[in-house]
């Protein structure tokens, strides 16, 4: 009844809905950039080889935030404050997933267990990001206004997911397999709940901006609950599987210097 393409096209066509979408996305990317930057600075000596890759991950997230701000400027729009119920990153933190901002603000090095927790959290959330960007790339990869931005971010998210697979497999081979699987399961089950709640909150805000009828809003909410039911019954397992990625050393080397797609 309502395809993902039609839904996003409606959001894209209206300034206020596009403004909210880009503001939410930019806020999440900025938080991710800060978190990865702090983690890179606090990597323990036993995992120092990871620091440049984590820093590269953070630089990519910062770049994505700048891209979303550039898309807003291109349309003469300013960002809006992100509604609390749509803050995916902070809602995950409140559920104890990943590393808390309070912990990252301290100066003492992280433990190896905390690095594993960071990578497990990233593997789950990057799965979501990679899937979402793949959907946008399929429908809007050639769009004259946002196509280049979509392709760039989608490629980065695929790299991030590949990096998480590779590093977690390395740590599993070093004897951390049980811890990794337990953390992945905890993260995945928490993430699917947060994703449902954030999706409902975002759709509620979009519906009010775009003037959706109660019937249409109800159908979209039902679709979100249906996705969550599928994920709760077993779809979450795709988020915890580990396999060697086709892209090896995806975050090796410095971040490429590319102009913002404005």
N, C-alpha and C positions, 0 to 999 in steps of 0.2 A: 504493500500500500504506500509506504513512504521509504524510498530507497535512501541509502547513506549518501549517495551523490546528490539527490534532490534536497535532502536536509541540509547538507553543507553548502550547496549552492544558494539556498535561501539565506543562510547565515552570512555568506560571502557578499551577497547583493545588498544587504542592509547595513548602513554605516554603524549603527549602534550595536548590532549583534556582532559584526566583524570586530568592532572595537573591544567588546568584552572578550571575544574569543582570543584575540591577539594578546590582550592584557593578561589573561589567565595563563596562556602559554608562556609569555615572556617572564612572568613571575616565577613559574615553576623552573624554567631554564636557569634563571638567575640564582635561585636557591641551589640548584644542582651544581652550578659553577662554583659557588662559594664552598659547598660541602666538599667537593672533590679537591679544590685547592687546599683546604685545611687538612684533608686526609693525606694528600701528597706530602705536606709539610711535616706530618706526624708519623709517617711510616716507620715502623721499628727497623732496627739494623738488620734483622734476619730477612726482611723483605724489601731492602732498599732498591732492588732492581725494578720493583713495581712503581716506584715514585714517578718516573717520567711518564709512564702510561696513565697513571691516575691524573697527573697534571694535564696531560693531553686531553683526557676525558673532560676535565673541568674547563679547559680552554674551548672545547667544542660546545659545551653547554652555554658558556658565556656568549659565544658566537651566535648561537641560536636565539638567545635573548635579544641580541642586537638586531638580528634579522627580523624578528617579530616587531620590534620598535620601528625598524626601517619600513616595514609594510604599512604600519600605521601612518608614518610621516608621508608616505607616498600618496595616501588618500587625504592628507590634511587633518588627521585625527590625532588626539592625544590619548595616552593610556588612562584607564580608569582603575580605581581601587579594586583589588580582587576580593570578591565576597568570601567570607570565611569558609562557608560550606563547600566551596569549589577548590580549596587549597589542598590538592592531592598530596604534596610532599609533607606538609605539616600534619595532615590527618594520619598519614602512615607513621610519622614520628610519635604521635600521641598513642598509637597502638604498640609502641615499643619496637617498631621495625626500623632497621638501619641504626645509624649512630646519631644520638641526640645532639642538637646544636650546643647544648650546655657542655657536653663532653668535648666537642670539637673546638670550643672556645678556649679550652685549657691548653697548656703548653707541653704537658708530659706526653711522651710518645705513646702511640696506640700499641696494644698487644697484638700478637698474631691472631688470637681469637677474634678480636675486633675487626681486623682486616678481613677475615673470613666472613664475618657478619656483614661487612660493607659489600663484599663481592656477591654474597647470596642475595642481599637486597637489590643490588644493581642487576643481577641476572634476571630477577623476576620483573622489575620495573622496566628494564630495557626490552624485555619480551613484549610488554604492552606497548611501549613507544614504537618499537619496530613494526608491530602489526598495524598500529594506527597510521603511521607514516606510509606504510605500504599501501594502505587503502586510499590515502590521499594522493599518493603518487599514481595509482592506477586511474583515478578519476580526474585528477587535476595536474598531473605532471607536465602537461603541455599548455596549461592555462597561461595566457599572456601576462596576467597580473601577478600570480603567485607560483607559477610552475617551477621557475628556477630555484626559488626558496624551498619548495616542497622536495625537489630532487636532492638538493644539497643536504637538508636535514635528514631525509630518509636514508641517504648513504651513510651519514655519520651514525645514525642509530643502529644500522646493521653492523657497523664496525664495533660499536660499543657492546652489542650483544655477543659478537664473535670473541671479543677480548674477555668478557666474563666467562664464557664457556672454557676458553683456553686456560685461564688462570685458575679456575676452580678445579679443572681436571688435573692440573699440575699439583695443586694442594691436596687433592684426593689421593693422588699417587704417593704423596709424602706422608700419608697416614691419617688424613683428616676427613676421610670419606663419610663416616657416620655423622660427624658434626655438620658437615656440609649438607647432607640430605635432610637432617632434622631442621636446620635453619631455612633451607629452601622451602620445605613444606610449611613451616610457620609463616614465612614471608608470603607465600602464594595464597594461603587461606585468608590472611589478613588483607592482602592486596585486592582480592576479588570483592571483598565487602566494601573497602574504601572506594574502589572504582565504581561500584554500583551507586554508592551514596553520592559521590562527586558527579556522576553522570546524571542522576536525578536532580541534583541542585543546579547543574549547568542548564539542563533542559527546562527547569522551572523558570530560570532567569531569561533564557532565550524565548520561551513561550510568551512571557509578559512583554518582552520587547517587540516580538513579531506578531502579537495579537492572535495567538493560536486559540482555537475553540477548546472547550473543555473536553470534547470528544477526541480531538487530535492529541491533546496533551495526555489524555488517559491511554491512548493507543501507544504513544511513544514510551510512557512510563512502564506499560505492560511489557514492551519489547526489552527494556532495560532489565526488568525483573526476570524475564525469560532467559536472557543471556547469563545473568547471575546464577539462575537455577542450573543451567547447563554447566557452568564453571564449577559450581559447588558439587555437582554430582560426579565430576571427573575431568572436566575441561581444564582444571587447574594443573593437572599433571604435565601438560605441555610446558609449564613454566619451571618445572623442576628437573626435567631431563637434561643430561649433559652429554654432548658429543663434540668431537673435534670439528671445528668450523672450517669451511672452505677458505675463508680469509684468515691466514695465519699472521700473527704479530700485527694485528689490525691497527693497533695504536702505537706501533713502534715508530720512532722518528718524530720530528717536530710537526706541529699542526700546520697544514698547508695554508699559505697566505692567500686568501681569496677576497675579492671585494664583496661588500654586502650587495645582495641582489635588489637594488632599488630601481 
